[in-house]
Amino acid sequence: MASHTLFSSATTSTRCSHHDSIKKSDPFSPNLQITTHKLQSQWLGITKFPLHSFNLRPCLPKTRTIAATVTFSLPTANPERVNPTDKAPKWSLKGIKSFAMGELEARKLKFSTTGTEAILMGILVEGTNRASKLLRANGFTLVKVREEAIKLIGKPDYFFFSPEHPPLTEAAQKALDWAVDQKLKSGDDGEITTSHLLLGVWSEKEAAGYKIMATLGFNDQLAHQLQSLISKPGFVED
């Protein structure tokens, strides 16, 4: 088979014709001018290939500034409970993450609100807190809690789009407030933990979270065990 070579019509030289005009200039300068070359073959004829300076510029990734706000509190229905002269207790990072994961679970299940059942799931999803470890040690899993939540609340409408932050149910808000109140009563300067949050869910006897916990084997004895743990002075969540 005959081969077809591609060659340049420019005369071969030991020095490029534009070399002297560049003189060590910045190769990425927008003012850089490079002449076109004619390439000829019997298949293509004479074809011009222009080379522009912007084709030689390095491909730099586009970046944008990202701003993030970190909060150390969760929604409360009674902000006046804290004396302005006193230092308000803060939620632990694991407690805040558990709450955020609960909102996400509510959205995954296409629930219109964040209830105590979603908070319970959020505690399990976070997974590294004491409350989660206690639940898992007693047979709780995320799958089991999801199944029980669907039994109580009903199957989700898959055409429904949950809001980014599904609003709290009344019971879920009371669970958060219970956790804050218990911390204030203790007089300890530590953080409000996921253990406080779980006991807050357990305190709402008519809510879905309590019913799911009771169905899966949680009881007052385990609640008392957890309460005794967090009541110790200087308790810090792992």
Contacts in CASP RR format, 6 or more apart in sequence:
PFRMAT RR
TARGET T0000
AUTHOR 0000-0000-0000
METHOD contacts of the structure
MODEL  1
MASHTLFSSATTSTRCSHHDSIKKSDPFSPNLQITTHKLQSQWLGITKFP
LHSFNLRPCLPKTRTIAATVTFSLPTANPERVNPTDKAPKWSLKGIKSFA
MGELEARKLKFSTTGTEAILMGILVEGTNRASKLLRANGFTLVKVREEAI
KLIGKPDYFFFSPEHPPLTEAAQKALDWAVDQKLKSGDDGEITTSHLLLG
VWSEKEAAGYKIMATLGFNDQLAHQLQSLISKPGFVED
4 41 0 8 1.000
4 42 0 8 1.000
4 43 0 8 1.000
5 41 0 8 1.000
6 39 0 8 1.000
6 40 0 8 1.000
6 41 0 8 1.000
6 44 0 8 1.000
7 39 0 8 1.000
7 40 0 8 1.000
7 41 0 8 1.000
8 37 0 8 1.000
8 38 0 8 1.000
8 39 0 8 1.000
8 40 0 8 1.000
9 38 0 8 1.000
9 39 0 8 1.000
9 40 0 8 1.000
9 46 0 8 1.000
10 17 0 8 1.000
10 37 0 8 1.000
10 38 0 8 1.000
17 35 0 8 1.000
18 33 0 8 1.000
18 34 0 8 1.000
18 35 0 8 1.000
22 32 0 8 1.000
25 32 0 8 1.000
26 32 0 8 1.000
27 53 0 8 1.000
27 56 0 8 1.000
28 53 0 8 1.000
28 56 0 8 1.000
28 57 0 8 1.000
28 58 0 8 1.000
29 53 0 8 1.000
30 53 0 8 1.000
30 54 0 8 1.000
31 53 0 8 1.000
32 53 0 8 1.000
32 56 0 8 1.000
33 53 0 8 1.000
34 51 0 8 1.000
34 52 0 8 1.000
34 53 0 8 1.000
36 48 0 8 1.000
36 49 0 8 1.000
36 50 0 8 1.000
36 51 0 8 1.000
37 48 0 8 1.000
37 49 0 8 1.000
37 51 0 8 1.000
38 46 0 8 1.000
38 47 0 8 1.000
38 48 0 8 1.000
39 46 0 8 1.000
39 47 0 8 1.000
39 48 0 8 1.000
39 49 0 8 1.000
40 46 0 8 1.000
40 47 0 8 1.000
71 96 0 8 1.000
72 90 0 8 1.000
72 91 0 8 1.000
72 96 0 8 1.000
73 88 0 8 1.000
73 90 0 8 1.000
73 91 0 8 1.000
74 91 0 8 1.000
74 96 0 8 1.000
74 99 0 8 1.000
74 176 0 8 1.000
75 168 0 8 1.000
75 173 0 8 1.000
75 176 0 8 1.000
76 173 0 8 1.000
76 176 0 8 1.000
76 177 0 8 1.000
76 180 0 8 1.000
77 173 0 8 1.000
77 174 0 8 1.000
77 177 0 8 1.000
78 177 0 8 1.000
81 177 0 8 1.000
81 180 0 8 1.000
81 181 0 8 1.000
81 184 0 8 1.000
82 88 0 8 1.000
82 89 0 8 1.000
82 184 0 8 1.000
87 189 0 8 1.000
89 180 0 8 1.000
89 183 0 8 1.000
89 184 0 8 1.000
89 189 0 8 1.000
89 190 0 8 1.000
89 191 0 8 1.000
89 192 0 8 1.000
90 191 0 8 1.000
90 192 0 8 1.000
91 99 0 8 1.000
91 191 0 8 1.000
91 192 0 8 1.000
91 193 0 8 1.000
92 191 0 8 1.000
92 192 0 8 1.000
92 193 0 8 1.000
92 194 0 8 1.000
92 237 0 8 1.000
94 126 0 8 1.000
94 128 0 8 1.000
94 129 0 8 1.000
94 193 0 8 1.000
94 194 0 8 1.000
94 237 0 8 1.000
95 126 0 8 1.000
95 129 0 8 1.000
95 192 0 8 1.000
95 193 0 8 1.000
95 194 0 8 1.000
95 197 0 8 1.000
95 237 0 8 1.000
97 126 0 8 1.000
98 119 0 8 1.000
98 122 0 8 1.000
98 123 0 8 1.000
98 125 0 8 1.000
98 126 0 8 1.000
98 129 0 8 1.000
98 132 0 8 1.000
98 194 0 8 1.000
98 197 0 8 1.000
99 119 0 8 1.000
99 122 0 8 1.000
99 176 0 8 1.000
99 197 0 8 1.000
101 121 0 8 1.000
101 122 0 8 1.000
101 123 0 8 1.000
101 125 0 8 1.000
101 126 0 8 1.000
102 114 0 8 1.000
102 118 0 8 1.000
102 119 0 8 1.000
102 121 0 8 1.000
102 122 0 8 1.000
102 125 0 8 1.000
103 114 0 8 1.000
103 118 0 8 1.000
103 165 0 8 1.000
103 166 0 8 1.000
104 122 0 8 1.000
104 125 0 8 1.000
105 118 0 8 1.000
105 121 0 8 1.000
105 122 0 8 1.000
105 125 0 8 1.000
105 146 0 8 1.000
106 113 0 8 1.000
106 114 0 8 1.000
106 115 0 8 1.000
106 118 0 8 1.000
106 162 0 8 1.000
106 166 0 8 1.000
107 162 0 8 1.000
107 163 0 8 1.000
107 164 0 8 1.000
107 166 0 8 1.000
109 118 0 8 1.000
109 146 0 8 1.000
109 149 0 8 1.000
109 150 0 8 1.000
109 156 0 8 1.000
110 156 0 8 1.000
110 157 0 8 1.000
110 158 0 8 1.000
110 160 0 8 1.000
110 161 0 8 1.000
110 162 0 8 1.000
111 118 0 8 1.000
111 153 0 8 1.000
111 156 0 8 1.000
111 162 0 8 1.000
111 166 0 8 1.000
112 160 0 8 1.000
112 162 0 8 1.000
112 163 0 8 1.000
112 166 0 8 1.000
113 166 0 8 1.000
113 167 0 8 1.000
113 168 0 8 1.000
113 169 0 8 1.000
113 172 0 8 1.000
114 165 0 8 1.000
114 166 0 8 1.000
114 167 0 8 1.000
114 168 0 8 1.000
114 169 0 8 1.000
114 172 0 8 1.000
115 168 0 8 1.000
115 169 0 8 1.000
115 171 0 8 1.000
115 172 0 8 1.000
115 207 0 8 1.000
115 208 0 8 1.000
115 209 0 8 1.000
116 169 0 8 1.000
116 171 0 8 1.000
116 172 0 8 1.000
116 175 0 8 1.000
116 201 0 8 1.000
116 204 0 8 1.000
116 207 0 8 1.000
116 208 0 8 1.000
116 209 0 8 1.000
116 210 0 8 1.000
117 145 0 8 1.000
117 148 0 8 1.000
117 149 0 8 1.000
117 152 0 8 1.000
117 153 0 8 1.000
117 207 0 8 1.000
117 208 0 8 1.000
117 209 0 8 1.000
117 212 0 8 1.000
118 149 0 8 1.000
118 166 0 8 1.000
118 172 0 8 1.000
119 172 0 8 1.000
119 175 0 8 1.000
119 197 0 8 1.000
119 201 0 8 1.000
119 209 0 8 1.000
120 145 0 8 1.000
120 198 0 8 1.000
120 201 0 8 1.000
120 209 0 8 1.000
120 212 0 8 1.000
120 213 0 8 1.000
121 142 0 8 1.000
121 145 0 8 1.000
121 146 0 8 1.000
121 149 0 8 1.000
123 129 0 8 1.000
123 131 0 8 1.000
123 132 0 8 1.000
123 135 0 8 1.000
123 194 0 8 1.000
123 197 0 8 1.000
123 198 0 8 1.000
124 132 0 8 1.000
124 135 0 8 1.000
124 136 0 8 1.000
124 140 0 8 1.000
124 141 0 8 1.000
124 142 0 8 1.000
124 145 0 8 1.000
125 142 0 8 1.000
126 132 0 8 1.000
126 194 0 8 1.000
127 133 0 8 1.000
127 136 0 8 1.000
128 238 0 8 1.000
129 193 0 8 1.000
129 194 0 8 1.000
129 195 0 8 1.000
129 237 0 8 1.000
129 238 0 8 1.000
130 193 0 8 1.000
130 194 0 8 1.000
130 195 0 8 1.000
130 226 0 8 1.000
130 229 0 8 1.000
130 237 0 8 1.000
130 238 0 8 1.000
131 193 0 8 1.000
131 194 0 8 1.000
131 195 0 8 1.000
131 197 0 8 1.000
131 198 0 8 1.000
131 226 0 8 1.000
132 194 0 8 1.000
134 198 0 8 1.000
134 222 0 8 1.000
134 225 0 8 1.000
134 226 0 8 1.000
135 198 0 8 1.000
135 218 0 8 1.000
138 216 0 8 1.000
138 217 0 8 1.000
138 218 0 8 1.000
138 222 0 8 1.000
139 216 0 8 1.000
139 217 0 8 1.000
140 216 0 8 1.000
140 218 0 8 1.000
144 216 0 8 1.000
145 212 0 8 1.000
145 216 0 8 1.000
148 211 0 8 1.000
148 212 0 8 1.000
148 215 0 8 1.000
148 216 0 8 1.000
149 208 0 8 1.000
149 209 0 8 1.000
149 212 0 8 1.000
150 156 0 8 1.000
152 208 0 8 1.000
152 211 0 8 1.000
152 212 0 8 1.000
153 208 0 8 1.000
168 176 0 8 1.000
169 207 0 8 1.000
171 204 0 8 1.000
171 206 0 8 1.000
171 207 0 8 1.000
171 208 0 8 1.000
172 207 0 8 1.000
174 200 0 8 1.000
174 203 0 8 1.000
174 204 0 8 1.000
175 197 0 8 1.000
175 200 0 8 1.000
175 201 0 8 1.000
175 203 0 8 1.000
175 204 0 8 1.000
175 207 0 8 1.000
176 197 0 8 1.000
176 200 0 8 1.000
178 199 0 8 1.000
178 200 0 8 1.000
178 203 0 8 1.000
178 204 0 8 1.000
179 192 0 8 1.000
179 196 0 8 1.000
179 197 0 8 1.000
179 199 0 8 1.000
179 200 0 8 1.000
180 192 0 8 1.000
180 196 0 8 1.000
182 196 0 8 1.000
182 199 0 8 1.000
182 200 0 8 1.000
183 190 0 8 1.000
183 192 0 8 1.000
183 196 0 8 1.000
186 231 0 8 1.000
188 233 0 8 1.000
188 234 0 8 1.000
188 235 0 8 1.000
190 234 0 8 1.000
190 235 0 8 1.000
190 236 0 8 1.000
191 236 0 8 1.000
191 237 0 8 1.000
193 230 0 8 1.000
193 235 0 8 1.000
193 237 0 8 1.000
194 237 0 8 1.000
195 226 0 8 1.000
195 229 0 8 1.000
195 230 0 8 1.000
195 237 0 8 1.000
196 230 0 8 1.000
198 226 0 8 1.000
199 223 0 8 1.000
199 226 0 8 1.000
199 227 0 8 1.000
199 230 0 8 1.000
201 207 0 8 1.000
201 209 0 8 1.000
201 210 0 8 1.000
201 213 0 8 1.000
202 210 0 8 1.000
202 213 0 8 1.000
202 218 0 8 1.000
202 223 0 8 1.000
203 210 0 8 1.000
204 210 0 8 1.000
229 235 0 8 1.000
END
